[in-house]
Amino acid sequence: MNTGNWDQAQSLLRELEAAQAGYRDSKALLARVERELHEIERKARLSELYEQGVAHIQAEKWREAHQALAALVAEQAEFRDAANLLAIVEPKRNLAELYEQARQLHLSEQWQRVVEVFSQIGAIDAAYPDSEGLLQSARQALAATPAPGRQRRWLGMLLVVAVAIALVLGISLSQQDKEPEVSKPTGSATGVQYTALAKKAPMRFISLAGGTFRMGTPENEKYRDDDEVLHEVEVSPFAIAEKEVTQRQWELVMGKNPSDCRNNGCSPDRPVQKVSWRDVIEFLNKLSEREQLTPCYSGTEDEIEWNQKCDGFRLPTEAEWEYACRAGSQTVYSFGDDVSQLGEYAWYGEDSSTSAAHPVGGKKPNDWGLYDMHSNVWEWVWDWYGPYAVRPSGEVSVNPSRPENVAEVDVWDPQKEEVVKGRVRTLRGGSFGNGSRFLRCGGRSRFRPTDVDRDTGFRAVWARPRQH
C-alpha cells in the first residue's frame, strides 16, 4: 500500500472508514494509514520550519531563525545542517537580544545596567552602528551622577555640626519635631491553604493573614530609586504560591513551553520564562477553569478587567507582592540588610549570556516559606507602572491596585523600529542576571504587557474575597 501520496492516503482512509464493518483487517489497515498520514504531516511541518529558518537567516531575522531551527533540532528532524545553522544563528540571536535590552535600559535611563549589558556583548558589532553612542552616553551619565555615599557623608557631617551647635546654645529638640513613631509590620503566614494541579505538578498556595506594612524604601537605603516612596499600606488576607510557576505547570495548562532553552534553561522544575503579561493572564484564567473555579480576568488587549469577586487564580498586586516578599520585615532584603547573606536566598550576579534561571526552591525561603522572592526570574504583578498612590500623612492606603497615575514612558517598538510612548506593567524581585541592587524588597522595574524576556516569569495568587 503506497501512502507516500497525500491524496491517495486520504482517499484510502475514507474508504476504510466506510468499510470497517466488512473487513477483519480494516482496523489494522486504518491504523497504518493514520500513522502514515501523521508522518506525512510531521515531515511537511518540519520542511516548512526548515524553509522558514533559512529564509529568516537570509533576512537576518536572527530570533525567528533561532526559533525555527531550535524546534527542528529539538525534534531530531532529518535535516543534517539544522544543528550547524543553529550554532551559527544562536550567537547572532543572543547579540540581537542584548542589543535590544541595552536600548530599552537606555530609554529608561538605567545607565549602570546599560554598561553591564554592553560588557556582555563585548566588541561592538557593525550591525548595530549606534551601539558605541549608547554606551558612551551611558558612561557619561554615570560619571555625572553624584555618588550616593559622598552625599550621605556630607549630610552626616552637617548633622553632627548642627547637633553640636544646638547643644552649645542649650537648645533642645522639642517632642513635636521628632519623627512620628513608625508602626511595626503586622501579619503572618498560616500554612498551605490550597494546592492546584495537585496530581501532576503541585502548585501550593501559602495563606497570608493580611496586615499593614510600610511599602517602598527609606531615603537612606542604598540604591534607592525615586519611585520607591515610603508609605503605609494595608492588605487583606490572600494566598500566594510558595514558588514561581514552573515550565511543567505552564505546559500542563497551555500545552507548550515558551521558555528560552539556552544554557540548559529548559527543564520541568525551572521557572517558565519568556512569557508576557498578557500570556500570564491567559494562563491564570485557564488554570482557574481547569480547577473548576471562576476566572478572574476578562476583556482583551489593554482593557483587561479584574473581577475581584472571583475565586480562581490571579497575579498579586504590587502591594501584595512586596508584603509577601518582606514577610514581616522592613529591611533591605527579607532576611535583613547584610548583602553578604544574599547568596543563601538568591541566585544573582550571574552572566546572563552564559547562565539561565535555576530550578525553583533551590535557595532558602523567607520567613513565610516563600522561595525565590529575591531573583531567579523577574515576576509580573497586576499593576500598571507609575507613582505610588500615597495617601495624606497618617492615612493608610488599603489594597492599592493601581498607581496615582499610569506612567507614559519611552519604549522601543521592535515592529515600528522606533521609540514610542507607551504604558508599562510592573515587575518585581530581580533575576539571576542582576546585581544585588535589583533584588531589594522595594526595588521596581517595568515592561510592556506584550514584552518577553528569558529572565521574566511570575507566581500566582489564589483569589479570596476582599474584606474591605
LINDA-V892246 format. One record per pair of residues at least 4 apart in sequence whose ideal C-beta (glycine too) atoms are under 7 Angstrom apart, sorted by the first residue. I is the first residue (numbers start at 0). J is the second residue. D is the distance in Angstrom with one decimal. If there is no record, write none. Layout:
i=I j=J d=D
i=I j=J d=D
This chain:
i=1 j=7 d=6.5
i=2 j=8 d=4.5
i=2 j=32 d=6.3
i=2 j=35 d=3.5
i=4 j=8 d=6.5
i=5 j=9 d=6.2
i=5 j=39 d=5.9
i=6 j=10 d=6.2
i=7 j=11 d=6.2
i=8 j=12 d=6.3
i=8 j=32 d=5.8
i=8 j=35 d=5.7
i=8 j=36 d=5.5
i=8 j=39 d=6.9
i=9 j=13 d=6.8
i=10 j=14 d=6.5
i=11 j=15 d=6.2
i=11 j=32 d=5.7
i=12 j=16 d=6.3
i=12 j=32 d=5.0
i=12 j=36 d=6.9
i=13 j=17 d=6.5
i=14 j=18 d=6.1
i=15 j=19 d=6.5
i=15 j=25 d=5.4
i=15 j=28 d=5.7
i=15 j=29 d=4.7
i=15 j=32 d=6.6
i=18 j=22 d=5.8
i=18 j=25 d=6.0
i=19 j=25 d=4.5
i=19 j=26 d=6.6
i=19 j=29 d=6.9
i=24 j=28 d=5.8
i=25 j=29 d=6.0
i=26 j=30 d=6.4
i=27 j=31 d=6.5
i=28 j=32 d=6.4
i=29 j=33 d=6.4
i=30 j=34 d=6.5
i=31 j=35 d=6.4
i=32 j=36 d=6.2
i=33 j=37 d=6.3
i=34 j=38 d=6.4
i=35 j=39 d=6.4
i=36 j=40 d=6.4
i=37 j=41 d=6.3
i=38 j=42 d=6.4
i=39 j=43 d=6.3
i=40 j=44 d=6.3
i=41 j=45 d=6.3
i=42 j=46 d=6.1
i=43 j=47 d=6.5
i=44 j=48 d=6.5
i=45 j=49 d=6.4
i=45 j=71 d=6.2
i=45 j=74 d=6.7
i=45 j=76 d=4.5
i=46 j=50 d=6.4
i=47 j=51 d=6.2
i=48 j=52 d=6.3
i=48 j=67 d=4.8
i=48 j=70 d=5.6
i=48 j=71 d=5.4
i=49 j=53 d=6.5
i=49 j=71 d=6.1
i=49 j=78 d=5.2
i=49 j=81 d=6.6
i=50 j=54 d=6.2
i=51 j=55 d=6.2
i=51 j=67 d=4.6
i=52 j=56 d=6.5
i=52 j=64 d=5.1
i=52 j=67 d=3.8
i=52 j=68 d=4.4
i=52 j=71 d=6.9
i=52 j=84 d=6.5
i=53 j=57 d=6.6
i=54 j=58 d=6.4
i=55 j=60 d=4.2
i=55 j=63 d=4.3
i=55 j=64 d=3.6
i=55 j=67 d=6.5
i=56 j=64 d=4.8
i=56 j=84 d=6.8
i=56 j=88 d=6.4
i=60 j=64 d=6.0
i=61 j=65 d=6.1
i=61 j=88 d=5.8
i=61 j=91 d=4.3
i=61 j=92 d=4.1
i=61 j=95 d=4.9
i=62 j=66 d=6.5
i=62 j=92 d=5.4
i=62 j=95 d=6.2
i=63 j=67 d=6.6
i=64 j=68 d=6.1
i=64 j=88 d=4.8
i=65 j=69 d=5.7
i=65 j=85 d=6.9
i=65 j=88 d=5.0
i=65 j=89 d=6.1
i=65 j=92 d=4.1
i=66 j=70 d=6.7
i=67 j=71 d=6.8
i=68 j=72 d=6.4
i=68 j=81 d=5.5
i=68 j=84 d=5.5
i=68 j=85 d=4.2
i=68 j=88 d=6.1
i=69 j=73 d=6.1
i=69 j=85 d=6.2
i=69 j=260 d=6.7
i=70 j=74 d=6.5
i=71 j=76 d=4.4
i=71 j=78 d=5.8
i=71 j=81 d=4.4
i=72 j=81 d=5.6
i=72 j=82 d=5.4
i=72 j=85 d=5.6
i=76 j=81 d=6.2
i=80 j=84 d=5.6
i=81 j=85 d=6.2
i=82 j=86 d=6.5
i=83 j=87 d=6.8
i=84 j=88 d=6.1
i=85 j=89 d=6.0
i=88 j=92 d=5.7
i=89 j=93 d=6.3
i=90 j=94 d=6.3
i=91 j=95 d=6.5
i=92 j=96 d=6.5
i=93 j=97 d=6.3
i=93 j=352 d=6.1
i=94 j=98 d=6.1
i=94 j=120 d=6.3
i=94 j=124 d=5.8
i=95 j=99 d=6.5
i=96 j=100 d=6.3
i=97 j=101 d=6.3
i=97 j=116 d=5.6
i=97 j=119 d=5.9
i=97 j=120 d=5.1
i=97 j=352 d=6.9
i=98 j=102 d=6.7
i=98 j=127 d=5.1
i=98 j=130 d=6.6
i=99 j=103 d=6.5
i=99 j=411 d=6.8
i=99 j=413 d=6.7
i=100 j=104 d=6.3
i=100 j=116 d=5.5
i=101 j=105 d=6.1
i=101 j=113 d=5.5
i=101 j=116 d=4.4
i=101 j=117 d=5.9
i=101 j=133 d=6.1
i=102 j=106 d=6.5
i=102 j=133 d=6.9
i=102 j=411 d=5.0
i=103 j=107 d=6.6
i=103 j=410 d=7.0
i=103 j=411 d=5.6
i=104 j=109 d=4.4
i=104 j=112 d=4.6
i=104 j=113 d=4.8
i=104 j=116 d=6.4
i=105 j=113 d=5.1
i=105 j=133 d=5.2
i=105 j=137 d=6.3
i=106 j=409 d=4.6
i=106 j=410 d=6.4
i=106 j=411 d=6.2
i=106 j=418 d=6.4
i=107 j=408 d=6.7
i=109 j=113 d=6.4
i=110 j=114 d=6.7
i=110 j=137 d=4.5
i=110 j=140 d=4.5
i=110 j=141 d=4.7
i=111 j=115 d=6.4
i=111 j=141 d=6.3
i=112 j=116 d=6.3
i=113 j=117 d=6.5
i=113 j=133 d=6.6
i=113 j=137 d=3.8
i=114 j=118 d=6.4
i=114 j=134 d=6.9
i=114 j=137 d=5.4
i=114 j=138 d=6.3
i=114 j=141 d=6.7
i=116 j=120 d=6.8
i=117 j=134 d=4.7
i=119 j=350 d=6.5
i=119 j=351 d=6.8
i=119 j=352 d=4.9
i=123 j=127 d=6.9
i=123 j=130 d=4.4
i=123 j=131 d=5.3
i=124 j=130 d=7.0
i=129 j=133 d=6.0
i=130 j=134 d=6.3
i=131 j=135 d=6.2
i=132 j=136 d=6.2
i=133 j=137 d=6.4
i=134 j=138 d=6.4
i=135 j=139 d=6.3
i=136 j=140 d=6.3
i=137 j=141 d=6.4
i=138 j=142 d=6.3
i=139 j=143 d=6.4
i=140 j=144 d=6.6
i=145 j=149 d=6.6
i=145 j=150 d=5.7
i=146 j=150 d=7.0
i=147 j=151 d=6.3
i=147 j=221 d=6.7
i=148 j=152 d=6.5
i=149 j=153 d=6.7
i=150 j=154 d=6.3
i=151 j=155 d=6.1
i=151 j=219 d=6.8
i=152 j=156 d=6.5
i=153 j=157 d=6.4
i=154 j=158 d=6.3
i=155 j=159 d=6.6
i=156 j=160 d=6.5
i=157 j=161 d=6.2
i=158 j=162 d=6.4
i=159 j=163 d=6.4
i=160 j=164 d=6.5
i=161 j=165 d=6.5
i=162 j=166 d=6.4
i=163 j=167 d=6.4
i=164 j=168 d=6.3
i=165 j=170 d=4.5
i=172 j=176 d=5.2
i=172 j=177 d=6.7
i=181 j=213 d=6.8
i=182 j=211 d=6.8
i=184 j=210 d=6.6
i=184 j=211 d=6.7
i=184 j=212 d=4.0
i=184 j=325 d=6.7
i=184 j=327 d=5.1
i=184 j=329 d=6.1
i=185 j=210 d=3.4
i=185 j=211 d=5.3
i=186 j=207 d=6.3
i=186 j=208 d=5.2
i=186 j=209 d=6.0
i=186 j=210 d=3.1
i=186 j=322 d=6.9
i=186 j=327 d=6.3
i=187 j=208 d=4.9
i=188 j=205 d=5.4
i=188 j=206 d=6.9
i=188 j=207 d=5.6
i=188 j=367 d=3.7
i=188 j=368 d=5.8
i=189 j=206 d=4.6
i=189 j=208 d=6.0
i=190 j=205 d=6.9
i=190 j=206 d=6.3
i=191 j=203 d=4.9
i=191 j=204 d=6.7
i=191 j=205 d=6.2
i=192 j=204 d=5.6
i=192 j=206 d=3.8
i=192 j=238 d=4.8
i=193 j=204 d=4.5
i=193 j=238 d=6.0
i=193 j=461 d=5.0
i=194 j=201 d=5.2
i=194 j=202 d=6.7
i=194 j=203 d=5.1
i=195 j=202 d=4.3
i=195 j=286 d=6.3
i=195 j=290 d=5.5
i=196 j=200 d=4.7
i=196 j=201 d=6.2
i=196 j=202 d=5.2
i=196 j=248 d=5.8
i=196 j=251 d=6.0
i=197 j=201 d=5.4
i=199 j=251 d=5.9
i=200 j=245 d=6.7
i=200 j=247 d=4.6
i=200 j=248 d=4.7
i=200 j=251 d=5.7
i=202 j=240 d=5.7
i=202 j=248 d=5.7
i=202 j=459 d=6.9
i=203 j=240 d=7.0
i=203 j=241 d=5.1
i=204 j=238 d=4.0
i=204 j=239 d=6.4
i=204 j=240 d=5.7
i=204 j=461 d=4.4
i=205 j=238 d=6.3
i=205 j=239 d=6.0
i=205 j=241 d=5.1
i=205 j=367 d=6.4
i=205 j=368 d=5.5
i=205 j=369 d=6.4
i=206 j=238 d=4.7
i=207 j=236 d=6.4
i=207 j=237 d=5.9
i=207 j=238 d=6.8
i=207 j=239 d=6.4
i=207 j=323 d=6.2
i=207 j=367 d=6.7
i=208 j=236 d=5.6
i=209 j=234 d=5.4
i=209 j=235 d=4.8
i=209 j=236 d=4.0
i=209 j=237 d=7.0
i=211 j=231 d=6.4
i=211 j=232 d=6.8
i=211 j=233 d=4.6
i=211 j=395 d=6.3
i=212 j=232 d=6.2
i=212 j=322 d=5.6
i=212 j=325 d=6.1
i=213 j=229 d=5.6
i=213 j=231 d=6.0
i=213 j=329 d=5.9
i=214 j=230 d=5.8
i=214 j=232 d=4.4
i=214 j=318 d=5.8
i=214 j=321 d=5.4
i=215 j=227 d=4.7
i=215 j=228 d=5.1
i=215 j=229 d=4.0
i=215 j=230 d=5.8
i=215 j=387 d=6.6
i=215 j=441 d=5.5
i=216 j=220 d=4.3
i=216 j=223 d=4.8
i=216 j=227 d=4.3
i=216 j=229 d=6.3
i=216 j=441 d=3.8
i=217 j=229 d=5.9
i=218 j=223 d=6.7
i=220 j=331 d=6.2
i=222 j=436 d=3.7
i=222 j=439 d=6.7
i=223 j=227 d=5.6
i=226 j=386 d=6.6
i=226 j=443 d=5.8
i=227 j=441 d=4.8
i=227 j=443 d=6.6
i=228 j=387 d=5.2
i=228 j=389 d=5.8
i=230 j=387 d=6.0
i=230 j=389 d=4.4
i=230 j=390 d=6.9
i=230 j=396 d=6.3
i=231 j=395 d=4.7
i=231 j=396 d=6.8
i=232 j=318 d=5.1
i=232 j=395 d=6.8
i=232 j=396 d=5.0
i=232 j=399 d=6.4
i=233 j=395 d=5.0
i=233 j=397 d=4.8
i=234 j=318 d=5.6
i=234 j=319 d=5.5
i=234 j=322 d=5.0
i=234 j=398 d=6.0
i=235 j=398 d=5.8
i=235 j=465 d=5.4
i=235 j=466 d=4.5
i=235 j=467 d=5.9
i=236 j=463 d=6.0
i=236 j=466 d=6.7
i=237 j=319 d=5.9
i=237 j=460 d=5.7
i=237 j=463 d=5.6
i=238 j=460 d=6.7
i=238 j=461 d=4.3
i=238 j=463 d=6.5
i=239 j=315 d=6.0
i=239 j=323 d=5.1
i=239 j=369 d=6.8
i=239 j=458 d=6.6
i=239 j=460 d=5.1
i=240 j=458 d=4.4
i=240 j=459 d=4.8
i=241 j=368 d=5.8
i=241 j=369 d=5.6
i=241 j=370 d=6.1
i=242 j=359 d=4.2
i=242 j=360 d=5.2
i=242 j=370 d=5.0
i=242 j=371 d=6.5
i=242 j=458 d=6.9
i=243 j=270 d=4.0
i=243 j=359 d=5.2
i=243 j=371 d=5.5
i=243 j=375 d=6.2
i=243 j=376 d=6.2
i=243 j=378 d=6.7
i=243 j=456 d=5.3
i=243 j=457 d=6.9
i=243 j=458 d=4.9
i=244 j=248 d=5.3
i=244 j=249 d=6.0
i=244 j=270 d=6.6
i=244 j=271 d=5.5
i=244 j=456 d=6.4
i=244 j=457 d=5.9
i=244 j=458 d=6.1
i=244 j=459 d=6.2
i=245 j=249 d=7.0
i=245 j=267 d=6.4
i=245 j=268 d=5.6
i=245 j=269 d=6.6
i=245 j=270 d=6.1
i=245 j=271 d=6.4
i=245 j=359 d=5.8
i=246 j=250 d=6.1
i=246 j=256 d=5.1
i=246 j=258 d=5.4
i=246 j=265 d=6.5
i=246 j=266 d=6.8
i=246 j=267 d=5.7
i=246 j=269 d=5.8
i=246 j=271 d=4.8
i=247 j=251 d=6.5
i=247 j=267 d=3.7
i=247 j=268 d=6.7
i=248 j=252 d=6.7
i=249 j=253 d=5.6
i=249 j=256 d=6.4
i=249 j=271 d=4.1
i=249 j=282 d=6.5
i=250 j=254 d=6.8
i=250 j=255 d=6.4
i=250 j=256 d=4.8
i=252 j=282 d=5.8
i=252 j=285 d=5.1
i=252 j=286 d=5.2
i=252 j=289 d=6.2
i=253 j=282 d=6.0
i=253 j=285 d=6.8
i=256 j=265 d=6.6
i=257 j=273 d=5.0
i=257 j=274 d=5.9
i=258 j=264 d=6.1
i=258 j=265 d=5.3
i=258 j=271 d=5.6
i=258 j=272 d=5.0
i=258 j=273 d=5.6
i=259 j=264 d=5.2
i=259 j=272 d=6.3
i=259 j=273 d=5.2
i=259 j=453 d=3.9
i=260 j=264 d=5.3
i=260 j=265 d=3.8
i=261 j=355 d=6.4
i=262 j=353 d=6.1
i=262 j=354 d=5.8
i=262 j=355 d=4.3
i=263 j=355 d=6.1
i=264 j=269 d=6.7
i=264 j=355 d=3.5
i=264 j=356 d=6.2
i=264 j=453 d=6.6
i=266 j=358 d=6.8
i=268 j=358 d=4.3
i=268 j=359 d=6.2
i=269 j=356 d=5.2
i=269 j=357 d=6.7
i=269 j=358 d=5.4
i=270 j=356 d=5.2
i=270 j=359 d=5.6
i=270 j=375 d=5.8
i=270 j=376 d=4.8
i=270 j=456 d=4.3
i=271 j=456 d=5.4
i=272 j=356 d=5.8
i=272 j=376 d=5.4
i=272 j=453 d=5.3
i=272 j=454 d=6.4
i=272 j=455 d=5.9
i=272 j=456 d=4.9
i=273 j=451 d=4.5
i=273 j=452 d=6.6
i=273 j=453 d=5.7
i=274 j=278 d=4.3
i=274 j=279 d=5.7
i=274 j=451 d=6.2
i=274 j=455 d=6.9
i=274 j=456 d=6.4
i=275 j=448 d=6.3
i=275 j=449 d=5.2
i=275 j=450 d=6.1
i=275 j=451 d=5.1
i=276 j=280 d=6.8
i=276 j=379 d=5.1
i=276 j=424 d=4.7
i=276 j=448 d=4.1
i=277 j=281 d=6.7
i=277 j=448 d=5.3
i=277 j=449 d=6.2
i=278 j=282 d=6.4
i=279 j=283 d=6.3
i=279 j=314 d=6.6
i=279 j=379 d=5.4
i=279 j=457 d=5.1
i=280 j=284 d=6.6
i=280 j=296 d=5.1
i=280 j=303 d=5.8
i=281 j=285 d=6.4
i=282 j=286 d=6.1
i=283 j=287 d=6.5
i=283 j=295 d=6.6
i=283 j=296 d=6.8
i=283 j=312 d=4.6
i=283 j=313 d=5.8
i=283 j=314 d=6.9
i=283 j=459 d=6.2
i=284 j=288 d=6.6
i=284 j=294 d=4.0
i=284 j=296 d=5.6
i=285 j=289 d=6.2
i=286 j=290 d=6.4
i=286 j=312 d=5.0
i=287 j=292 d=4.5
i=287 j=293 d=6.5
i=287 j=294 d=4.4
i=287 j=295 d=6.7
i=287 j=311 d=2.8
i=287 j=312 d=5.1
i=288 j=294 d=6.2
i=292 j=310 d=5.1
i=292 j=311 d=3.9
i=293 j=309 d=4.5
i=293 j=310 d=5.1
i=293 j=311 d=5.2
i=294 j=309 d=6.4
i=294 j=311 d=5.0
i=295 j=305 d=5.9
i=295 j=306 d=5.6
i=295 j=309 d=3.9
i=295 j=311 d=5.1
i=295 j=312 d=6.7
i=295 j=313 d=4.1
i=295 j=462 d=5.6
i=296 j=303 d=5.5
i=296 j=304 d=6.9
i=296 j=305 d=6.1
i=297 j=304 d=5.3
i=297 j=306 d=6.7
i=298 j=302 d=4.5
i=298 j=303 d=4.8
i=298 j=304 d=4.7
i=305 j=313 d=6.8
i=305 j=381 d=6.8
i=307 j=465 d=5.8
i=308 j=464 d=6.6
i=309 j=462 d=5.0
i=310 j=462 d=5.6
i=311 j=462 d=5.8
i=312 j=459 d=4.9
i=312 j=460 d=6.8
i=312 j=461 d=5.9
i=312 j=462 d=6.8
i=313 j=460 d=5.3
i=313 j=462 d=5.4
i=314 j=379 d=6.0
i=314 j=380 d=5.6
i=314 j=381 d=4.4
i=314 j=457 d=6.5
i=314 j=460 d=6.6
i=315 j=319 d=4.0
i=315 j=320 d=4.4
i=315 j=323 d=6.8
i=315 j=380 d=5.5
i=315 j=381 d=6.8
i=315 j=460 d=4.7
i=316 j=320 d=7.0
i=316 j=380 d=6.3
i=316 j=381 d=5.0
i=316 j=382 d=5.9
i=316 j=399 d=6.9
i=316 j=400 d=4.7
i=317 j=321 d=6.5
i=317 j=380 d=4.7
i=317 j=382 d=4.3
i=317 j=425 d=5.3
i=317 j=427 d=6.8
i=318 j=322 d=6.2
i=318 j=399 d=5.1
i=319 j=323 d=6.2
i=319 j=460 d=6.7
i=320 j=324 d=6.2
i=320 j=378 d=6.9
i=320 j=380 d=5.0
i=320 j=427 d=5.0
i=321 j=325 d=6.1
i=321 j=440 d=6.2
i=321 j=441 d=6.7
i=323 j=367 d=6.8
i=323 j=369 d=5.9
i=323 j=372 d=7.0
i=324 j=333 d=5.9
i=324 j=365 d=7.0
i=324 j=372 d=4.3
i=324 j=440 d=5.0
i=325 j=329 d=6.8
i=325 j=333 d=5.8
i=325 j=440 d=5.1
i=326 j=333 d=5.1
i=326 j=365 d=4.2
i=326 j=366 d=4.3
i=326 j=367 d=4.2
i=326 j=369 d=6.9
i=327 j=366 d=6.2
i=328 j=333 d=5.4
i=330 j=335 d=5.0
i=330 j=336 d=5.0
i=331 j=336 d=4.7
i=331 j=439 d=5.3
i=331 j=440 d=6.8
i=332 j=341 d=6.3
i=332 j=373 d=6.1
i=332 j=439 d=6.6
i=332 j=440 d=6.2
i=333 j=365 d=4.0
i=333 j=366 d=6.8
i=333 j=372 d=6.2
i=333 j=440 d=6.2
i=334 j=340 d=5.9
i=334 j=344 d=6.0
i=334 j=365 d=6.9
i=335 j=340 d=6.7
i=338 j=435 d=5.1
i=341 j=345 d=5.4
i=341 j=347 d=6.6
i=341 j=373 d=6.8
i=341 j=435 d=5.7
i=341 j=438 d=6.7
i=343 j=362 d=6.5
i=343 j=363 d=5.1
i=344 j=362 d=5.1
i=344 j=363 d=4.9
i=344 j=373 d=5.4
i=345 j=362 d=6.0
i=345 j=373 d=3.9
i=345 j=374 d=3.9
i=345 j=438 d=5.6
i=346 j=357 d=5.0
i=346 j=362 d=6.8
i=346 j=374 d=5.2
i=346 j=375 d=5.7
i=346 j=431 d=4.4
i=347 j=374 d=4.7
i=347 j=429 d=6.7
i=347 j=431 d=6.4
i=347 j=433 d=5.9
i=347 j=434 d=6.8
i=347 j=435 d=6.3
i=347 j=438 d=5.7
i=348 j=434 d=5.6
i=349 j=354 d=4.0
i=349 j=431 d=5.1
i=349 j=432 d=5.7
i=350 j=354 d=5.8
i=351 j=432 d=3.0
i=351 j=454 d=6.5
i=354 j=431 d=6.0
i=354 j=432 d=6.9
i=356 j=375 d=5.5
i=356 j=376 d=5.1
i=356 j=431 d=5.7
i=356 j=454 d=6.7
i=357 j=361 d=5.3
i=357 j=375 d=6.0
i=357 j=431 d=6.5
i=359 j=370 d=6.2
i=359 j=371 d=5.9
i=359 j=375 d=6.8
i=360 j=370 d=4.4
i=362 j=370 d=6.8
i=362 j=371 d=6.9
i=364 j=368 d=5.0
i=364 j=369 d=5.6
i=364 j=370 d=4.7
i=365 j=369 d=5.2
i=365 j=372 d=5.7
i=371 j=375 d=4.1
i=372 j=428 d=6.0
i=373 j=428 d=6.4
i=373 j=429 d=6.5
i=373 j=438 d=4.3
i=374 j=428 d=6.6
i=374 j=429 d=5.0
i=374 j=430 d=5.8
i=374 j=431 d=5.8
i=374 j=433 d=6.8
i=374 j=438 d=5.2
i=375 j=430 d=6.7
i=375 j=431 d=6.0
i=376 j=430 d=5.2
i=376 j=454 d=5.3
i=376 j=455 d=5.9
i=376 j=456 d=3.8
i=377 j=426 d=4.4
i=377 j=428 d=5.9
i=377 j=429 d=6.5
i=377 j=430 d=5.1
i=377 j=444 d=6.3
i=377 j=454 d=5.8
i=377 j=455 d=4.7
i=378 j=426 d=6.5
i=378 j=427 d=5.3
i=378 j=428 d=4.8
i=378 j=456 d=6.3
i=378 j=457 d=5.1
i=378 j=458 d=5.8
i=379 j=424 d=6.5
i=379 j=426 d=6.1
i=379 j=457 d=4.4
i=380 j=425 d=5.2
i=380 j=427 d=5.7
i=381 j=400 d=6.2
i=382 j=400 d=6.2
i=382 j=401 d=5.9
i=382 j=402 d=6.5
i=382 j=425 d=4.9
i=383 j=401 d=5.9
i=383 j=402 d=6.1
i=383 j=405 d=4.4
i=383 j=422 d=5.9
i=383 j=424 d=6.1
i=384 j=402 d=6.8
i=384 j=406 d=5.4
i=384 j=423 d=4.7
i=384 j=424 d=6.3
i=384 j=425 d=4.7
i=384 j=445 d=3.9
i=385 j=402 d=3.0
i=385 j=403 d=6.2
i=385 j=404 d=5.3
i=385 j=405 d=4.9
i=385 j=406 d=4.1
i=386 j=402 d=5.6
i=386 j=403 d=4.6
i=386 j=404 d=6.7
i=387 j=402 d=6.3
i=387 j=403 d=6.5
i=388 j=396 d=6.2
i=388 j=399 d=5.4
i=388 j=402 d=5.9
i=388 j=403 d=4.5
i=390 j=394 d=3.7
i=390 j=395 d=6.7
i=390 j=396 d=4.9
i=397 j=467 d=5.2
i=398 j=465 d=6.6
i=398 j=467 d=6.0
i=405 j=422 d=5.3
i=407 j=420 d=4.8
i=407 j=421 d=6.9
i=407 j=422 d=6.3
i=408 j=421 d=6.8
i=408 j=423 d=5.9
i=409 j=418 d=5.2
i=409 j=420 d=6.5
i=410 j=419 d=6.2
i=410 j=421 d=4.5
i=410 j=423 d=6.7
i=410 j=447 d=5.7
i=411 j=418 d=5.9
i=412 j=417 d=6.0
i=412 j=419 d=4.7
i=415 j=419 d=6.5
i=421 j=447 d=5.8
i=423 j=445 d=4.0
i=423 j=446 d=5.9
i=423 j=447 d=5.4
i=424 j=445 d=6.7
i=424 j=446 d=6.3
i=424 j=448 d=5.2
i=425 j=443 d=6.2
i=425 j=445 d=5.7
i=426 j=444 d=4.3
i=426 j=445 d=6.3
i=426 j=446 d=5.7
i=426 j=455 d=6.7
i=427 j=443 d=6.8
i=429 j=433 d=4.4
i=429 j=437 d=3.9
i=429 j=438 d=3.9
i=429 j=442 d=6.4
i=430 j=454 d=3.7
i=431 j=454 d=6.5
i=432 j=454 d=5.6
i=433 j=437 d=3.9
i=433 j=438 d=6.4
i=437 j=442 d=5.4
i=438 j=442 d=6.7
i=446 j=450 d=4.5
i=446 j=455 d=6.8
i=451 j=455 d=6.5
